[in-house]
Amino acid sequence: MKYVNSLTFVSFFLISFITNSFAQNCVLSMAVSSTPVTQLSPADIDFEHFESRNLLFTANIMNPSSDEIQARIGGTLKVDLADGTQFDNAVTFLTVFFPVRANGTKIITNLNIGKQADIKLEDYSYADEAKKRFQDIALSTGKFPAGTYRFILKLYCQDVAEPIQTIEITFVLQNLSRIELRSPRNNDMTNEFPFFEFFYEGDRADIIVAERTPDQTREDAITRSPAMLKCVLNPNQNFYLYGEPLPFCTDLYRPLEQGKTYVWRIISKSRSIGGSDIELPSEIYQFTVSSSLLGGPESILLIRLEEIFGQKFKSIFNEIKENGLTPGIIYSHNNQTMGLSELLNLINELRDIENVALTLE
């Protein structure tokens, strides 16, 4: 009996040694590239039931040896939604084995994997909770909810249980459904240099300002050509002082006039799979330039300060009005000169801080 146990142990040791040796000697390697996207559709991850037409990732599998080697790819999709919901194994899949020729490469994309594709699936799982959550939203929007989607791809050699290489690629999806126009509010009165404040979720955005005549609807006015202003905003820009330079404009800045009414909107843009843009336009707000609010661009500084700090420092603003004080034209922060637009952005950041002191000098 002792002899049998010893033989069993030796056999197990030899099998383990041979397997580990093969794993260490498997010379395949994999390089993965991904397409930058901020939107996904159900077909892009459901390899078993749909034929995706959008390129997500490309795996380049290299075989430097003189022998053909059988390989396969496994994958796991982990999801962290913007609302905090997590799915560690939203989707898992494992392909059948495919050959990688000697001294050659094998290129695999997500388009090659699936029931109707070149490389079939040996195993596929789509977690019920994840499927229900994704499909409930996708049915109404056609896209998956905002969050971080991580594909973990694993390369396997034949007869080796453990993956020989693991690579992770990440997609950060955005929700284009949220876009807000904060200032000027609808039907506001402004001076000739309105300060626009807005919020959007997207890669970038355009701002459009156009004149509205009494016989026009807002929709007609916003498509008027040329517009007063039609420009691409800077990345992550949520504020704009009318007249400040912007990186790219279809219609350049034109001065606003007293007594006239104008419309404005923000168009949020996000890159979809395949490289095209998904656009979401905001509502169309209108404002009127009033002769009672005349003043240069600097006057917006006092208006903005009073909007944010007027209740807390009422005596300071009363003193400014009683003495007819106006701000200077040179601004600095930490001994560094800054423009008016930069100063207004800084003021907007300060509004959410409780312990702010305001003094008049």
C-alpha positions in Angstrom: 0.0 0.0 0.0 2.9 2.3 0.8 4.4 1.5 -2.6 1.1 2.5 -4.4 0.9 5.8 -2.6 4.5 6.6 -3.4 3.9 5.8 -7.1 0.8 8.0 -7.2 2.8 10.9 -5.7 5.6 10.5 -8.2 3.1 10.3 -11.1 1.3 13.5 -9.9 4.7 15.2 -9.5 5.7 14.3 -13.0 2.4 15.5 -14.5 2.6 18.8 -12.7 6.2 19.3 -13.8 5.4 18.6 -17.4 2.4 21.0 -17.4 4.3 23.8 -15.7 7.3 23.3 -18.0 5.0 23.6 -21.0 3.4 26.8 -19.6 6.8 28.3 -19.1 7.9 27.3 -22.6 4.8 28.5 -24.4 6.3 31.2 -26.5 3.1 33.0 -27.6 2.6 36.6 -26.7 -0.2 39.0 -27.2 -0.4 42.8 -27.8 -3.8 44.4 -27.6 -5.0 47.8 -28.9 -8.4 49.3 -28.4 -10.6 51.9 -30.1 -11.4 55.0 -27.9 -15.2 55.0 -27.4 -17.6 56.6 -25.0 -20.7 54.6 -26.0 -21.5 50.9 -26.3 -24.5 49.1 -27.7 -25.9 45.7 -26.7 -24.4 44.0 -29.8 -20.9 45.1 -28.8 -20.7 42.8 -25.9 -23.3 40.0 -26.6 -21.0 37.9 -28.8 -23.3 34.9 -28.6 -26.5 36.5 -30.0 -25.4 39.5 -32.0 -23.0 40.2 -34.8 -21.1 43.4 -33.7 -20.2 45.8 -36.5 -18.1 48.0 -34.2 -14.4 47.5 -33.6 -13.6 47.5 -29.8 -10.2 45.8 -29.6 -7.6 44.1 -31.7 -5.4 41.3 -30.3 -2.1 40.6 -32.2 -0.9 37.1 -31.1 2.7 36.3 -32.0 4.4 32.9 -32.4 8.2 33.2 -32.8 8.7 29.4 -32.7 9.1 27.0 -35.7 6.0 25.0 -34.7 2.3 25.9 -35.1 0.7 26.4 -31.7 -3.0 26.2 -30.8 -4.3 29.1 -28.7 -7.5 30.6 -27.5 -8.7 33.8 -25.8 -10.9 34.2 -22.7 -12.4 37.4 -21.6 -14.2 39.0 -18.7 -16.2 42.3 -18.7 -16.1 44.1 -15.3 -18.4 47.1 -14.9 -18.5 50.0 -12.5 -21.5 52.1 -13.2 -21.6 55.8 -12.5 -24.2 55.3 -9.8 -21.9 52.9 -7.9 -23.4 49.6 -9.1 -20.7 47.0 -9.8 -20.7 43.8 -11.9 -17.4 41.8 -11.5 -18.4 39.2 -14.1 -21.0 41.0 -16.3 -19.9 39.0 -19.3 -17.4 36.1 -19.6 -16.4 34.1 -22.7 -13.9 31.6 -23.9 -13.2 30.9 -27.6 -12.4 27.5 -29.1 -8.8 26.9 -30.0 -7.4 28.3 -33.2 -3.9 27.9 -34.8 -1.2 30.4 -34.7 1.2 29.6 -37.5 4.9 29.0 -37.0 7.0 32.2 -37.1 3.8 34.2 -37.6 1.0 36.1 -36.1 -2.7 35.8 -35.7 -4.9 38.9 -35.5 -8.1 38.6 -33.6 -10.7 41.4 -33.1 -14.0 41.4 -31.3 -15.6 41.2 -34.7 -14.0 37.8 -35.2 -15.5 36.3 -32.0 -19.0 34.9 -31.7 -21.6 32.5 -32.9 -21.7 33.9 -36.4 -18.0 34.9 -36.6 -14.8 33.1 -37.6 -13.8 32.1 -34.1 -16.6 30.3 -32.3 -17.3 30.3 -28.5 -16.8 27.3 -26.3 -18.3 29.1 -23.3 -20.3 32.3 -22.9 -22.1 33.8 -19.9 -24.0 37.1 -19.5 -25.0 37.7 -15.9 -28.8 38.0 -15.5 -28.5 41.1 -13.2 -26.2 42.9 -15.6 -28.2 42.0 -18.6 -31.4 43.3 -17.1 -29.7 46.6 -15.9 -28.1 47.2 -19.3 -31.1 46.3 -21.5 -33.6 48.3 -19.5 -31.5 51.4 -20.3 -30.4 50.3 -23.8 -34.0 49.8 -24.9 -34.8 53.5 -24.4 -31.5 55.0 -25.4 -29.8 52.3 -27.6 -26.7 52.7 -25.4 -25.3 51.3 -22.2 -25.4 53.4 -19.0 -22.5 55.6 -18.0 -19.6 54.0 -16.1 -16.2 52.3 -16.5 -16.2 49.1 -18.6 -13.1 46.9 -18.3 -12.4 44.0 -20.7 -9.9 41.6 -19.2 -8.5 39.5 -22.1 -6.5 36.3 -21.4 -4.3 34.3 -23.8 -4.2 30.5 -23.4 -2.0 27.8 -25.0 -3.3 24.3 -25.6 -3.0 21.9 -22.7 -2.2 24.7 -20.2 -5.0 25.5 -17.7 -3.7 28.9 -16.6 -3.5 31.9 -19.0 0.0 32.8 -20.2 -0.8 36.5 -20.5 -3.5 38.9 -19.3 -4.2 42.3 -20.6 -6.9 44.8 -19.5 -8.5 47.5 -21.6 -10.8 50.2 -20.3 -13.7 52.1 -21.8 -15.2 55.1 -19.9 -18.8 55.5 -21.1 -20.6 58.9 -20.7 -24.2 59.7 -20.3 -25.2 62.3 -22.8 -28.7 62.7 -21.4 -27.6 65.3 -18.9 -27.1 68.9 -20.1 -28.1 72.1 -18.3 -28.2 75.8 -19.2 -27.6 77.7 -16.0 -26.9 81.3 -17.1 -28.3 83.5 -18.6 -31.5 81.9 -17.6 -34.4 81.8 -19.9 -35.8 85.3 -20.6 -33.0 86.9 -18.6 -31.9 90.5 -19.2 -28.1 90.9 -19.7 -25.6 93.5 -20.7 -23.6 93.3 -24.0 -21.2 90.8 -22.5 -23.2 87.9 -21.0 -21.5 85.3 -19.0 -22.7 81.8 -20.0 -22.7 79.0 -17.5 -23.7 75.4 -18.4 -23.1 71.8 -17.7 -22.8 68.8 -20.0 -21.5 65.3 -20.0 -19.6 64.6 -23.2 -16.1 64.8 -24.7 -16.6 68.3 -25.9 -19.3 70.8 -26.8 -20.2 73.7 -29.1 -21.8 76.9 -28.1 -24.2 78.8 -30.4 -25.6 82.3 -30.0 -27.9 83.8 -32.6 -30.2 86.8 -33.0 -33.9 86.2 -32.7 -36.3 88.5 -34.6 -39.9 89.0 -33.5 -41.3 86.8 -36.3 -39.0 83.9 -35.6 -39.3 80.8 -33.4 -36.4 79.9 -31.2 -35.7 76.9 -33.5 -35.6 79.0 -36.6 -33.4 81.6 -34.8 -30.8 79.1 -33.6 -30.2 77.9 -37.1 -29.8 81.4 -38.5 -26.7 81.9 -40.6 -24.4 83.4 -39.8 -24.9 83.1 -36.1 -23.6 85.7 -33.7 -21.3 83.0 -32.4 -20.8 79.4 -33.2 -17.6 77.9 -31.6 -16.0 74.8 -30.1 -15.5 75.1 -26.4 -12.3 74.2 -24.7 -12.2 70.7 -23.1 -14.2 70.5 -19.8 -15.2 74.2 -20.2 -18.4 75.0 -18.3 -18.2 78.8 -18.5 -17.8 81.3 -21.3 -17.7 85.1 -21.3 -19.0 86.5 -24.5 -16.3 87.8 -26.7 -13.4 85.7 -25.3 -11.5 83.8 -27.9 -12.3 80.1 -28.5 -10.2 77.5 -30.4 -12.4 76.9 -33.4 -15.4 79.0 -34.7 -17.6 78.4 -37.7 -19.2 81.9 -37.1 -16.9 84.4 -35.4 -17.9 86.6 -32.5 -20.1 89.5 -33.4 -21.1 92.3 -30.9 -24.5 92.1 -29.3 -26.8 95.1 -29.6 -29.0 96.9 -27.1 -32.6 96.0 -27.1 -32.2 92.9 -29.2 -33.1 89.4 -28.2 -30.8 86.4 -28.7 -31.0 82.6 -28.3 -28.3 80.2 -27.2 -27.7 76.5 -26.8 -25.0 74.0 -26.0 -24.5 70.9 -28.2 -22.8 68.1 -26.3 -20.7 65.7 -28.4 -19.3 62.3 -27.6 -17.3 59.9 -29.7 -19.1 56.7 -30.7 -17.7 53.5 -31.9 -16.5 53.9 -35.5 -15.3 57.4 -34.9 -18.6 59.3 -35.6 -20.0 61.9 -33.2 -23.1 61.4 -31.1 -24.7 64.9 -30.5 -27.1 66.0 -27.9 -28.5 69.6 -28.2 -29.7 71.4 -25.1 -32.9 73.4 -24.8 -32.9 76.8 -26.5 -32.8 79.7 -24.0 -33.3 83.3 -24.9 -32.1 86.6 -23.3 -32.4 90.3 -24.1 -29.6 92.9 -24.0 -30.9 95.7 -21.8 -29.8 99.4 -21.9 -30.2 99.4 -18.1 -27.4 96.9 -17.8 -24.8 98.6 -20.0 -21.1 98.4 -19.2 -17.9 96.9 -20.4 -17.0 93.2 -19.8 -15.7 94.1 -16.3 -19.2 95.0 -15.2 -20.1 91.3 -15.3 -17.5 90.7 -12.5 -19.6 92.7 -10.0 -22.8 91.1 -11.2 -21.3 87.7 -10.7 -19.8 88.5 -7.3 -23.1 89.9 -6.1 -25.1 86.8 -7.3 -22.8 84.5 -5.4 -21.9 86.5 -2.3 -24.5 89.3 -2.2 -26.5 87.9 0.7 -23.5 87.2 2.9 -21.7 90.5 2.2 -24.6 92.9 1.6 -22.9 95.9 3.2 -19.9 95.6 0.9 -22.1 95.7 -2.2 -24.2 98.5 -0.8 -20.9 100.5 -0.4 -19.8 99.7 -4.0 -23.2 101.0 -5.4 -23.4 104.1 -3.1 -19.9 105.2 -4.2 -20.2 104.2 -7.8 -17.1 102.0 -7.6 -16.0 99.9 -10.5 -13.4 97.1 -10.7 -10.0 97.6 -12.2 -8.8 96.0 -15.5 -5.8 94.1 -14.1 -6.4 90.9 -12.1 -4.0 88.6 -10.4 -4.0 85.4 -8.4 -1.0 84.3 -6.3 1.0 87.1 -7.9 0.1 85.8 -11.4 -1.7 88.0 -13.8 -5.0 86.5 -15.1 -7.7 87.4 -17.6 -11.3 88.2 -16.7 -12.6 84.9 -18.0 -10.1 83.1 -15.7 -11.1 85.2 -12.8 -14.8 84.5 -13.4 -14.0 80.7 -13.5 -12.2 81.1 -10.2 -15.1 82.9 -8.6 -17.5 80.2 -9.7 -15.2 77.6 -8.0 -15.2 79.6 -4.8 -19.0 79.7 -4.5 -19.1 76.1 -3.1 -16.6 76.9 -0.4 -18.2 77.8 2.9 -15.4 79.8 4.5 -14.9 82.6 2.0 -14.0 86.2 3.1 -14.7 89.2 0.8 -13.1 92.5 1.4 -13.3 95.9 -0.3 -9.9 97.7 -0.9 
